[in-house]
Amino acid sequence: MDELITLQLDDSAEQMQKAVAHTASELTKIRAGKAMPSMLDGIHVDYYGSSTPLSQVSNINTPDARTLVIQPWEKNMLTTIEKAILDANIGLTPQNDGSVIRLNIPPLTEERRRDLVKKVKEEAERGRVAIRNIRKDANDGIKKLKNEGVSEDEIKVGEGEVQKLTDKYIAEVDKLAEAKEKDIMTV
């Protein structure tokens, strides 16, 4: 196979891997009824004038499956963290006891589980669309190589390889979504 096509394939594989990783990180933000520190990953607090991730100004622990405990490294950060959690609108109400903040995760209702499964499916579809867009760009790039003297047979082989990559990474996204759905529907 032509080395220009190989470079295009390597680049596409790398981009598809990033799309899968992004989908995986988005899926971890959808809570499945269990308390996980990653639920708070998107929350930033004002720390001496700069926006800082919550995990960099406190310890976040899960003493049990339904509770998150946030212990700030500085006591004066308690109200700031509490306000940031409320502003993030993640559906949890912080309870401040003067030294730590507790977040109680309510058990999921059947209806809420179905809504979360819908969100998982939407996120997985976004991942699949991203991978298909990468496939389209890769195929366009390979077709342009015809101007650089690459034979039509090699272009066809290259497009076939791009399709194999696409199938592989879409299957990975599907596996991630399936595992998350199973996690959500497990009572």
SULRA-V551243 format. One record per residue. N is the residue number from 1. RES is the residue in one small letter. BURIAL is # if it has 16 or more other C-alpha atoms within 10 Angstrom, else .. D_CENTER is the distance of its C-alpha to the mean C-alpha in Angstrom with 2 decimals. Layout:
BEGIN
N|RES|BURIAL|D_CENTER, N|RES|BURIAL|D_CENTER
END
This chain:
BEGIN
1|m|.|34.42, 2|d|.|34.67, 3|e|.|32.86, 4|l|.|31.53, 5|i|#|29.84, 6|t|.|28.51, 7|l|.|27.03, 8|q|#|25.42, 9|l|#|23.97, 10|d|.|22.64, 11|d|.|21.01, 12|s|#|19.46, 13|a|#|18.20, 14|e|.|16.57, 15|q|#|14.90, 16|m|#|13.77, 17|q|#|12.39, 18|k|.|10.32, 19|a|#|9.16, 20|v|#|8.31, 21|a|.|6.54, 22|h|.|4.45, 23|t|#|4.23, 24|a|#|4.00, 25|s|.|1.93, 26|e|.|2.27, 27|l|#|4.79, 28|t|#|5.80, 29|k|#|6.72, 30|i|#|8.93, 31|r|#|11.90, 32|a|#|14.08, 33|g|#|17.27, 34|k|#|17.06, 35|a|#|16.91, 36|m|#|14.19, 37|p|#|14.21, 38|s|.|10.41, 39|m|#|11.15, 40|l|#|12.92, 41|d|.|10.61, 42|g|.|10.91, 43|i|#|14.64, 44|h|#|17.18, 45|v|#|20.89, 46|d|#|23.98, 47|y|.|25.36, 48|y|.|28.77, 49|g|.|27.92, 50|s|.|24.55, 51|s|.|21.06, 52|t|.|19.63, 53|p|#|16.49, 54|l|#|17.73, 55|s|#|17.16, 56|q|.|19.65, 57|v|#|22.41, 58|s|#|22.36, 59|n|.|21.87, 60|i|#|19.49, 61|n|.|20.81, 62|t|#|20.72, 63|p|.|24.42, 64|d|.|23.87, 65|a|.|21.38, 66|r|.|21.86, 67|t|#|22.18, 68|l|#|20.34, 69|v|#|22.83, 70|i|#|22.33, 71|q|#|25.20, 72|p|#|25.58, 73|w|.|27.47, 74|e|.|29.81, 75|k|.|31.32, 76|n|.|31.61, 77|m|#|27.81, 78|l|#|27.77, 79|t|.|28.44, 80|t|.|26.09, 81|i|#|23.16, 82|e|#|24.37, 83|k|.|24.54, 84|a|#|21.02, 85|i|#|19.63, 86|l|.|21.88, 87|d|.|20.97, 88|a|.|17.20, 89|n|.|18.24, 90|i|.|15.93, 91|g|.|18.89, 92|l|.|20.20, 93|t|.|23.54, 94|p|#|24.17, 95|q|.|27.48, 96|n|#|29.11, 97|d|.|31.97, 98|g|.|33.01, 99|s|.|31.37, 100|v|#|27.90, 101|i|#|25.56, 102|r|#|24.70, 103|l|#|22.06, 104|n|#|23.07, 105|i|#|20.51, 106|p|.|22.59, 107|p|.|22.68, 108|l|#|21.07, 109|t|.|23.61, 110|e|.|23.71, 111|e|.|23.14, 112|r|.|20.07, 113|r|#|18.66, 114|r|.|19.38, 115|d|.|17.68, 116|l|#|14.44, 117|v|#|14.88, 118|k|.|15.43, 119|k|.|12.18, 120|v|#|10.46, 121|k|#|12.86, 122|e|.|12.27, 123|e|#|8.55, 124|a|#|9.78, 125|e|#|12.64, 126|r|.|10.89, 127|g|#|9.52, 128|r|#|13.14, 129|v|.|14.69, 130|a|#|13.10, 131|i|#|14.49, 132|r|#|17.73, 133|n|.|18.12, 134|i|#|17.92, 135|r|#|20.50, 136|k|#|22.67, 137|d|.|22.70, 138|a|#|23.51, 139|n|#|26.29, 140|d|.|27.68, 141|g|#|27.77, 142|i|#|29.53, 143|k|#|32.02, 144|k|.|32.89, 145|l|#|33.90, 146|k|.|36.89, 147|n|.|38.49, 148|e|.|38.26, 149|g|.|40.33, 150|v|#|37.80, 151|s|.|39.39, 152|e|.|38.23, 153|d|.|37.98, 154|e|#|35.55, 155|i|#|33.49, 156|k|.|33.41, 157|v|.|32.38, 158|g|#|29.61, 159|e|#|28.30, 160|g|.|28.50, 161|e|#|26.42, 162|v|#|23.73, 163|q|#|23.74, 164|k|.|23.46, 165|l|#|20.37, 166|t|#|18.86, 167|d|.|19.81, 168|k|.|18.44, 169|y|#|14.88, 170|i|#|14.92, 171|a|.|16.18, 172|e|#|13.29, 173|v|#|10.83, 174|d|#|13.56, 175|k|.|13.84, 176|l|#|10.28, 177|a|#|10.91, 178|e|#|14.41, 179|a|.|13.70, 180|k|#|11.57, 181|e|#|14.44, 182|k|.|16.97, 183|d|#|15.57, 184|i|#|15.77, 185|m|#|19.19, 186|t|.|20.67, 187|v|.|22.98
END
